[in-house]
Amino acid sequence: MTQPDPRRAAVLRPAEIKTHDRGGGASTTPLVGPSVGATAFINGITSFAPGTKIPFHSHNCEESVVLLEGEAMLDIEGQESVRLQALDTTWLPPNLSHRFRNLSDTQPMKILWIYARLDATRTLTETGVTNFVSAEHDK
């Protein structure tokens, strides 16, 4: 396999990239990562079906999320929940338990996520199970 050229830009078209079912009404399309030459961060898009919420979890690095479309709630353990509108942008420090919820029972919701490490992990708060975010894209 040929290694990506770190001096060459990439244009990624989500409609042409395999989407991965995360279960429970959430699906993810990985975008920037090592396969295009990234050395410092990864990102992607997660879509939430109407009414979908993902479990509380945390990461081993900083995370930023942009609400691309829909109505969302950000729940942060130990803090007041925050309602998000399209293009609202969040920043979360490492190891802070949180989750996103689609507030609509009829419309989808979509987020762009960015993790500050290539080896970003997701640890489920309830079970303590930890997986690399990139491993979810191999399912």
N, C-alpha and C positions, 0 to 999 in steps of 0.2 A: 504494500500500500504506500502510495506517495504521501510524504509529509506536506502539510499546508505551508505555504510561503508566508512568513509573518510580515513581510513587507508588502503584501498584496491585499487590497481591500476585498470585502465580500458583500454581496447583496443577497439577502435571504428573503424568500417569498413564502410566507406561511402557508399559502394555499397549495404549495408544492412539497411541503414537508410532512412526514408522517406524524399524525397526532396519536398520543398514547392515552388510553382510558385509565384514569386513576381510581375509578369506582365511585359509587355514590352520586353520580351526576357531574363529576369533574373530569375534564380531559386537558392534556397539556401538549403543546407544540414547542419542542426545544428549538432555540434559535442560535445565538452566539455561544460558542464553546470551543474546546480544543480542536474540533474537526475543521474549523475555519481559521485556526491559528491564534485564537484567544489565549492569553497567558495570565490574565488577572481576574476575570469575572465570567459568569455565565448568565444568560437570560432566556426568557421564553414567554409564551402566552398560555394562560390557563383559562378555559371557558367553564362556566358554571351553568348548569341547566336551571330552570326556574325552581326556586325553593332550596337549592343546594347549599350546604355548608360543609366545610372541611373540618376535620378534628383539630383541636388545639395541638400545637406543635411549636418547636423552636429550631433554630439553626445555629451552626457553629461560626457564623460570620454575620456581618451586616447584610440587611436586605432592604431594598426599596421596591415598592409596588405602585404602579399607576393604574387607576381604574379607567379602562378604555371605554367601556360602555356598561349601562345598566345601573342598578341601585344596589349599593353594598353597605355592609356593616363590618367594621373592624373591631373584633373583640380582643382585648389585651388583658391577660390574667392580672388581677389586682388593680385594674384601672377601669374608668368609665368607657363604655363602648362608644365608637365614633362612626357616625353615618357619613358615607362617602358619596360624592357626585362625580360624574365623568371628569377625568383629568386630574382629580385630586391625587396627590402623590404622598406616599408614606415613607418613613425611614424607621427601621427597627434595628436595635442593637442586637448583638449575638446573645443567644440563650434566653430570650424573652418569649414566653409562651403566648401564642396568639392564634387567631383564625380569621378567615373571611367568610361572609355569608351573603348569598344572593337574597335580597329582600323581596324580590318580585316572585309571585306565584305563576306568572304568565310569560315573563320576558327573560332571556338569557343575560348573563353578566360575563364580562371578560376583563382580565387583568394582564398587565405586562409586569413580570417580576425580574429582578436583577439581584444576584448574589455576588458578594465581593470576593469569592474564592472559586477556583475551578473544582475543588473538592468539597463543595458545600454539602452539608448533611441536613436531614430533617429528622428530628427526634419527636415521636408522638408523646405528648404529655401524659396521657392516661396509662400507656404501657411501658414507656421508656425505650421502645424499639427505635433504633437509629439506622437509617439507610442513606447512602449517597443520593443526592437529588438526581444525578446523571443515571443511576441504576434504574430509576423509574422509567427511563426512556428506552430501556432495552426489553421491556416486557412485551 
